[in-house]
Amino acid sequence: MSANINKHETFTQAEYMVMKNDLLRPIEKIGKAGKLWIAFLVAVFMAGVVAYIIQETKSKYVTTSLRDYTMWGIYISNFLFMVAIGLVGVLMSAILKLTNFEWYRPLSRIAEVIAIGAIMFGGISIVVAMGRPDRLINLLLYGRIQSPIIWDVIGITTDLTACIILLFIPLIPSLVTCKNHLENLPKWQLKMYNMLSFGWQGTPEQWAILKKTMKTLTALVIPLGVIICTITAWLFATTLRAEWDSTNFGAYFVSNAFLLSVAVMTLATFIFRKAYKLEKYLTEMHFDKLGQAMVLMALIHGYFNVNEYLIPAYKMSGLHENTLLNLFVGKEAGFYWSVVFFGIIIPFLLPLFPKMRKPIPLTIISLAVLIAGWFRLYLIVIPGLLHPYLPIQDVPKSWTHYFPSAVEMTVVAATFAGLLLVVTLFSRFFPIISVWEVAEGELEGKEEIFNYK
């Protein structure tokens, strides 16, 4: 079926061709800067692999700062962060798709790719924290279904599968576009596009099936994302630690994840906008909308943050007093109040002003939110472990505090490099902005169907 666009339409065939050229340009050629960026990410990732090998071949208690009391460390903090930006990134995309927010169309694929990469490397963080990778097999073979750990494994695996399918289904028409338009690419790449497109012809029946499948998957991802974030919080809430003894943890984690997702989407949008010269498609309007979303999410997370700490602080009973004093005025106070300031107050107040919702200011705010968000999760894990119900006594001094070793920091840096590498390589082989979805949005709800070839 040929493209059914008339000259009187607001979006013409000529405009569609220009859009197609713009959005497929990053796939055609990788510049010197792009190659250096990929080489840098590969180098960091390989450094992490080497650090992990050192950790496994030597004693874990020699190469890391993990001890009997701090048996999790930054590996688990990093897992929580990856799950947050991954699960809720695609969750945000799903909600906005179902509610027909047309402005989000250029951002949906970016969110889905980030989600897949983040969930993948969040899972890898868990394997690294286990010490030996073969323990994962024991977890699958001998895991107890009543354990929240097994719930988390099942949920994350299911959600990763759903995210991959949700990314792949709308990608099929784009694969045909790549195959037909980018004829100068290597033959193996064109064959890959042809194989993955599964004989897509763009018939009305195929479009109907594709859109129905997308809508169904989108609806399934929403409750799944909320459930997984909540179950991850239950890993802590069901463990006997004063700081984790909260029925509010599920909602607290979900609200934090939504805020982090807005921040990571803002940062990714800015980077792709500049690196691939996509200012025409990732406009200031998108940053304005993301800034408004950030204000709302910061307000919601701020409420849950107050709710999480106000009642225990009011009572100041038992071991809660020690953990709260440690956060509010103790050795973790600097971290905690910095997290509150940069992770809640700043993203709530500054984007209220239109000038702060411009690309550069909002990106700086988002970067601050992401850094604060990572340390917020660190403050959940480490102080909680160092304040058990039974007092720490008659142990080596190194057991009473925690600071990550060079091996741990290198491995964590490698997970971020791996995430960025996944997103970068995807954008070099596939359109990071869906051509047909953006074009469909430009038709303003008219009944015409593109063939997008």
N, C-alpha and C positions, 0 to 999 in steps of 0.2 A: 504494500500500500504506500503510495507516495505521500509526501508531507502535504497536509491539507491546511495551508495558510494562505489567506488572501491579502491583497495589498492594503485593504481597509483595516486590517487588524492592527491593534496597538503593537503587536510583536510580529515583525515580518520575517520572511524566509532569509532575507539578507542579514537581518539582525541576528537571526539564529546561527548563521554561518560564522559571523564575527565572534559570537559567544563561543561556538565550538572551537574555533581557532585559538581563542584566548585560554580556554580551560584545558585544552589538550597540549598547549605549548610546553608545559613542564615535562611532559613525557618524551617529547621529541629529542631533546638534547639536555645533557647535564653539564653545566658550566664548571669552571675551575673551582669556584667557591663551593659548589655543591659536592664535588669530589673530595675536597679537603674536609668538608663537614662530615661526610660519610666515613672518611678515613679516621678522623678524630673519634667518632662514635665507636667504630670498630676497635680502635686502640684502647679506649676506656673499657669497653666490654671485655676484651681479651685480658686486660689487666685484672679485672674482676674474676675472670675464670682462673687465672694463675693464683690469685689470692685465695680462691676457694679450694684449689688443689693443695695449696700450702696448709690451709686449715684442716683438710681431710687427712693429709699425710703426716702432719705433726699433731700433737695433742691440742684439742680445741681449747683447753684451759691455758695453753701457752700462747696461742696465736690470737685469741680473743679475750675480751674482758668479761665473758660470761662465767658466772659462778653459781653456787647452789641457790643463792637468793635471787640474783638477776640472771635467770636461765633463759630469758627471752631477748632482751636488748633491742637494738635498733632494727634487727631483722623483722621483728614482729611489728614495731612501729611503722616500718616501711610497708609491710603487708597491709596494715590498716589504711595507710595513705593510698596505696595503689587500688585497693578495693573501693575506697571512697570515690576517687576520681574516675574509676572505671565503671562501676555499676551505676552510679547516679548520672554520669555523663550520658550514657545511652538512655537512662530513665528520663532525663530532661528532654532529650530528643524525641522520645516516644510520646510524652505528654503533649509537647508542642505540636507534633504531627497530628495527633488525634483531635486536638482542639483547633486545628486548621489555622495556626499562626503562620501565614505565608512567609513572613520575614525570615523564618528559621530554615527555610529550604537549603540555602547555600552552606549552612553550618552542620546539617544533620550527618553527612558522611564523615566530616572531621570528628564529630563526637563519637561516632561508632568505631572508627579506627583507633582512637585514643582508648576507648573502653576495652577493646580486644587486647591491645598491647598492655594496658595497665593490669587487667585481670591475669594475663599470662605471667607477667613478671611479679605480680602479687603472689601467685601460686609458687613461683620459683623461690621467692623469699621464704615461704613456709618450708620448702624442701631444704633450703640452706640452713634454716634454724634447727631442723631436726638433727643435724650433725652428720648422719650418714644417709645418703639418698635411698638406700635399700629399705630404710624404715618406712618409706611411703608404701611399699608393697605390704608390709605388715599392717599398716593402718587400714588398707583396703581389705586384707584377708581377715583380720581379727578385730576390726573396729566394732564398737558397740553402738547400735543404732540409737540408744537412749542418750548418747553423748553429743553435746552441741558441736564438738569437733567434727564428727561424722556428718551432722546436718550441714555444717559449713562446707565440707568437701563436696557433698552431693549438690548443694545449692550453687556453689561457684562453678562447678563443672557444667551444670545445667544452664546456668546463665551465660557462661562463655559460649556454649553451643548455640544458644538462642541469639546471642549477639553476632556470631559469625554468620548465621543464616540471615539475620536481619540486615547485615551489611551486604551479603552476597546477592540476595534476591533483587534489590533495586540496581545492583551493579551490572546485571545481565545486559540490559539495553546499552549501557555505556561500553561494554566490551565489544559489541557489534560496531558502535561508533568508532572505537579505537581501531578495530580491524579494517574498517572501510576508509578511514580518514588518514591514518598514519602508515602509509604504505612503505615508507623508507626505513621502518624499524627492522631489526633482525628477523629472519624468517621464524626462528624459534618463538619469538615473542608474539608474532602474528598467529602462529599455530596455537599458542597458549590462549590467546583471546578467542580464537575459533572454537577450541575445545571447551572452554569454560562458558561460552555463550549458549551451549546446548541447542544449537539450531534455531536460535531466536529469529523470527521473521517480522515481528511487530504487528501481527494481526490483531483485530479488535478482541478476539477471544483470548489471545495471550496477554494483552494489556489488562483485560478484566480479571484474569486469574492472578496476574502479578500484583495488581492493586489490592485484590481481596486478601491474598496471602500476606502482603505487607501490613494491612490493617489488623489482621488476626495476630500476627507476630508482635506488632506494636502493642496491642492490648495485653498480650501475655507477658511482655517484658516488664510492664509497670509494676504489677504485684510481685513479680519475681525479684525485681531490683530492691523493692522495699523490704521484702522478706530476708534477702541475703544480708543486707546491711544490718538488719535487726538481729539476725542470728549471729553475725560477727560480734555485735555488742554483747550478746548473751554469753559468748566465750569468757568474757570478763565478769559479767554480772552474776554468773553461776559459780564463780570461784570465790573462795572465802578470803577476801581482802577488804579492808575497810573502805578504801577509795573506790572500789568497784561495787560496793554493796548498794545498788541503786536499781529501782524499777523504772527509772527514767532513761536508762542508758540507751535503749533501742532508739527512742525518739531523738536523743541527743546525738547519736552517731548519724542518723539519717539527716538531721538538719545541718550538721557539720559537713556531711558529704555533698549536700545540695550547694552549699556555699562554695566549697572547693571546686565543684564542677563548673559553676559559673566562672570562677577565676581561671581555671585551666582552659575553658573554652575561649575566654577573652584573650589569654596569652597566645593560644594556638592560632586564633583568627588574625591577630596582629602579625605573627610571624609569617603565616602563609600570604597574608595581604602584601607584605613588603618583599618577601623572598621571591614570590611568583608574579608580582605586579598584578594583583587581582583587586585593585582599588575599586574598579567598576562594579564588582560583584560582592565584595566584602566592604560595605560602605560604612560611613559614620553612623548611619541609622542603626546598623547592627550593634555597634558599640553602645549607642544610646539605650537600646533595648536591653542589652546585657548589663549595663550599669543600673538600670531600673530593677532588673532581676536581682542584682547583687544587693541592693538596698533591702529588698524584701527578704532575701535569704539571710542576710546579716541580722535583720530584726528578729526573724524566727529563731535563728541559732542563739542570738543574745538572750531571748526569753528562756530557752531551754538551759542555757549556761547558768542564768540566775537561779532557775528552778533546781538545777543540779546541786548548787552549792549553798543556797540561802538557808534552807531548812537545816542541813547538818551544821552549818556555821552558827545558826541561831541556838541550837541545842548544845553544841560543843561537848558531846558526850563520848566517853571512852576513847577508843583508838581513833575515832574520827577527828578528835581534837588535834592529835599529833599530825595526821596527814594534812589537815586544813592549815594548821599553823605553818607547816613546812612549805605549803604552796603560797600562802598569803604573806608571810613575813619571814620565812625561813630561807634555806639555801636555794630553794627552787623559785623564790618569789620574783626574782628578776626575769626568769623565763616566763613565769605564769602571767605577770602583768604586761609583759611585752606581747605575749600571745593575745591577751584580751584587747590590748590597744590596737595592734596591727591586724588582728584576725577578726575582730568584731566591731570595734568603735570606728576605725578608719573606713572599712567598706560600707558601714551604715551612713556615716555623716558626709564624707566627701562626694560620693556619687549623687547626693541630693542636688548638687549644683551642676547645671548643664555643662559647664566648661570642664568639669571633672569626668564627664562621660565621653570625652573625645578619645581617640585611639591611644595616644601616648600616655596621658594621665591615668586612664583606666587600666592600661597594661601595667603600669608601675604599681598601682593599687593591687592589681591581681597577683603580681609577683610577691608582694608583701603578704597577701592573704595565703598564698600557697606555702610560703616559708613558715608563716605562723601556724598554719594548719598542720604541717608536718611536725613541728615542735609540740603542738597541742597533743597530738597522739603519742608523742614521746613522753609527755608528762602524765599521760594516762597509764602507760605501761610501767615505766621505771620507778617512780615514787610509790606506785601501788605494790610493786614487788618488794621494795625496801622497807615496807611497813606491814609486816605480817602480824597476825594476832599473837603469836608467841614471840617474845622479844629476842632480838639478835644479840647473843652474848657468847663469849669464849670462842670467837672465830677470828681468823686472820683479818687484819684491817682492810685488805683489798676486797673482802666480801661485803663490807658495809657501805660501799659506794660503787658507782658505775660510770665509766667513761669509755666510749667505744675505741677499740684498737684500730690501727692502720688497716689491718686485714678486713675488719668489719666495715669500715668506711669505704674501702675500695670495692667491696662486694656490693654495697648499697649503691655506690656511684655507678657500678656496672648495670644494675637494674634500671636506673634512669636512662643510661646510654642505650640499653636494649630497647626500652620503650620508644625513645626518640628515633632509634634506628628502624623499628617497625613502621612508625608513622612516616618517616622520610622515604623509605623504600617503597611503601605503598603509594605515596604521592608521585613517585618516579615511574611507576608502572601502570597506575590507574588514575583517572580523574579524581582529584581530592574534593572537587565540587561536582555534584551530579548534574550533567548537562541537561538531561531530559526533565529532571524535577524542577530545575530553575526555569527552563523554557515553559513548562506547564504552568508554573506560577505566573509567568508573564502573560499568559493567555487570559488571566483574570477569570477563571472558572468557566470559560466557553467550552462548548462540547467538542471542538475539533481535537483530533488525536494526531500527534506527531508520529512519524516513523523513526525519527532521530537517527537516520543513517547519514 
